[in-house]
Amino acid sequence: MNWYWRLIATGFAFGSFGLGGLFMALTIFPAMMVILRNRAKRRQYAQFVICRGFRLFAWMLDITGVAGVQAYNLDRLKDAQGTLIIANHPTLLDVVMILSRMDRCQCVVKHELFRNPFLFGVVRAAGFIRNDDNPENLITQARHHLASGANIMIFPEGTRTPPKHKLGKLQRGAANIAIETQADLIPVVVHCNHDTLKKGVPWYRIPPSKIQYRLEIDPPIIFNDIHDPELPRAKQSRALTRFIKEYFLSRLTYDFAGNRT
């Protein structure tokens, strides 16, 4: 009975998530465009609304028995300014769980979201950055947001971790942004006790017990401590990407999600 309840609750939650995004895109965000003429402030308020919406969604997942989340050292995120937040990406709900514990944040998101009928209005209102944008434009946007004191969250993997793996293949987007902006890094290590909602795993494949997330916010990594400016530009990117990969692999050695490679 518990399994069937969580199946129904999961379907209801995902339906609510899509309809909630559509509701905000059709009501709250258009109202903001009328009330707030300053584009930067409008994006900040939109991000605040999104974070609060995600917090409500996470609460709903918790009370219905679908998924719970625990976060450690949240002050490191709350006190951060002009920092690049990097996280591993084991499941579909990672961004929801992280942003639900923040007040606002800029994000680099998959370009498919800008064509999603339920979410395109949300990501546009928040001014989120497309991950398939022209590299120079992406860097320009990132530099602007970081210089204004905003934090940017990015998943170095670019997509969800494959099942039975600790970490997927890393893209160089996070390293390139860090090198071009010289921003410090805050790693968020995401643990999940099931392989559900991973890449290729449908939402209706319900795990045998409640999904539990653990978010561990690690101390900031000072960019100058890990960057060698004497290396050619391409080697700088490869070296920093390799550092990020090794960092997360070392932190996921004892991941409680079970059998992984």
NUPA-74270 format. One record per residue (C-alpha): z, x, y; residue in one letter. Coordinates in steps of 0.05 Angstrom, whole numbers, padded with zeros to 5 digits, always signed. Layout:
// residues N
ZXYA...
This chain:
// residues 261
+00000+00000+00000M+00016+00057+00047N-00053+00087+00035W-00088+00021+00049Y-00047+00011+00111W-00066+00080+00138R-00140+00065+00121L-00138+00001+00163I-00098+00035+00218A-00146+00094+00221T-00206+00048+00227G-00171+00009+00282F-00152+00073+00318A-00223+00100+00320F-00250+00033+00343G-00197+00031+00398S-00214+00102+00418F-00287+00086+00430G-00273+00020+00465L-00220+00054+00508G-00270+00106+00531G-00321+00052+00547L-00268+00012+00585F-00249+00072+00628M-00323+00088+00641A-00337+00016+00664L-00274+00003+00705T-00227+00060+00724I-00277+00114+00738F-00325+00072+00781P-00264+00049+00821A-00246+00122+00832M-00316+00135+00860M-00304+00082+00912V-00232+00102+00930I-00237+00178+00924L-00295+00208+00962R-00275+00280+00948N-00310+00299+00883R-00260+00353+00863A-00201+00306+00871K-00237+00252+00835R-00248+00298+00775R-00174+00318+00776Q-00152+00246+00774Y-00203+00230+00720A-00175+00286+00678Q-00105+00260+00689F-00126+00191+00666V-00159+00221+00604I-00097+00262+00586C-00053+00200+00594R-00102+00159+00552G-00100+00212+00498F-00024+00211+00500R-00024+00136+00489L-00074+00144+00432F-00032+00199+00399A+00029+00154+00405W-00009+00098+00371M-00030+00144+00314L+00042+00165+00305D+00074+00096+00303I+00021+00069+00256T+00032+00127+00207G-00037+00157+00215V-00021+00223+00249A+00036+00258+00284G+00038+00320+00328V+00090+00371+00346Q+00078+00421+00402A+00116+00485+00416Y+00122+00525+00481N+00086+00473+00523L+00112+00505+00586D+00061+00560+00577R+00006+00509+00588L+00042+00472+00644K+00053+00536+00683D-00017+00564+00673A-00067+00568+00729Q-00138+00594+00727G-00131+00610+00653T-00178+00603+00594L-00146+00563+00538I-00175+00580+00470I-00159+00542+00406A-00182+00539+00335N-00216+00473+00316H-00196+00448+00246P-00206+00374+00257T-00239+00320+00299L-00175+00304+00337L-00155+00373+00362D-00178+00362+00433V-00141+00296+00435V-00076+00326+00410M-00079+00385+00458I-00098+00345+00520L-00047+00291+00504S+00006+00344+00519R-00024+00364+00586M-00032+00331+00654D-00103+00355+00667R-00152+00407+00641C-00225+00425+00647Q-00261+00430+00581C-00325+00458+00551V-00350+00403+00505V-00407+00391+00457K-00470+00367+00491H-00475+00307+00443E-00416+00275+00480L-00460+00267+00541F-00505+00221+00500R-00449+00184+00465N-00450+00111+00489P-00374+00106+00488F-00355+00174+00516L-00410+00197+00562F-00377+00163+00622G-00311+00197+00607V-00338+00268+00602V-00382+00259+00664R-00324+00231+00706A-00280+00289+00686A-00335+00339+00703G-00330+00371+00635F-00378+00429+00621I-00434+00422+00570R-00434+00477+00517N-00511+00477+00515D-00520+00486+00589D-00559+00544+00618N-00513+00605+00607P-00515+00625+00680E-00498+00555+00702N-00442+00550+00651L-00412+00615+00677I-00420+00593+00749T-00383+00527+00735Q-00329+00563+00697A-00319+00614+00752R-00314+00558+00804H-00262+00519+00765H-00220+00579+00747L-00221+00605+00819A-00194+00537+00842S-00135+00545+00795G-00159+00498+00741A-00152+00516+00668N-00211+00512+00620I-00203+00496+00547M-00256+00519+00498I-00261+00523+00422F-00291+00591+00406P-00319+00564+00341E-00361+00514+00380G-00352+00462+00325T-00301+00442+00273R-00277+00491+00220T-00312+00481+00152P-00268+00452+00097P-00226+00503+00057K-00233+00555+00112H-00183+00580+00162K-00235+00593+00215L-00309+00581+00224G-00360+00629+00254K-00344+00643+00327L-00394+00635+00383Q-00393+00682+00442R-00383+00630+00496G-00309+00641+00504A-00317+00716+00507A-00374+00712+00558N-00333+00667+00604I-00273+00713+00599A-00314+00775+00614I-00351+00745+00673E-00289+00713+00704T-00236+00764+00679Q-00191+00705+00664A-00130+00713+00620D-00127+00676+00554L-00076+00628+00526I-00085+00617+00451P-00067+00549+00421V-00061+00554+00346V-00074+00486+00314V-00046+00473+00245H-00060+00411+00204C-00031+00394+00136N-00095+00362+00109H-00169+00377+00108D-00184+00307+00132T-00228+00298+00194L-00258+00367+00184K-00332+00381+00191K-00370+00339+00140G-00308+00298+00120V-00316+00224+00138P-00259+00189+00175W-00248+00140+00119Y-00229+00194+00069R-00155+00182+00079I-00107+00237+00057P-00049+00222+00010P+00002+00227+00065S+00008+00223+00141K-00032+00276+00179I+00014+00324+00214Q-00009+00370+00270Y+00029+00430+00296R+00007+00461+00362L+00034+00531+00376E+00021+00555+00446I+00024+00631+00444D+00040+00677+00502P-00018+00692+00550P-00064+00750+00532I-00078+00792+00594I-00152+00803+00599F-00148+00875+00623N-00105+00892+00562D-00161+00874+00513I-00224+00890+00553H-00260+00956+00554D-00305+00958+00617P-00337+01023+00593E-00374+00988+00537L-00444+00960+00548P-00443+00885+00565R-00466+00862+00497A-00414+00904+00461K-00360+00878+00507Q-00377+00807+00484S-00379+00826+00411R-00313+00864+00416A-00277+00807+00451L-00305+00756+00402T-00281+00799+00344R-00212+00805+00377F-00207+00729+00384I-00228+00720+00311K-00177+00770+00285E-00123+00740+00328Y-00131+00670+00301F-00139+00694+00229L-00074+00732+00235S-00039+00670+00263R-00067+00625+00209L-00046+00670+00150T+00010+00623+00131Y-00023+00559+00154D+00013+00501+00119F-00052+00462+00109A-00056+00490+00038G-00111+00527+00001N-00158+00559+00050R-00202+00621+00051T
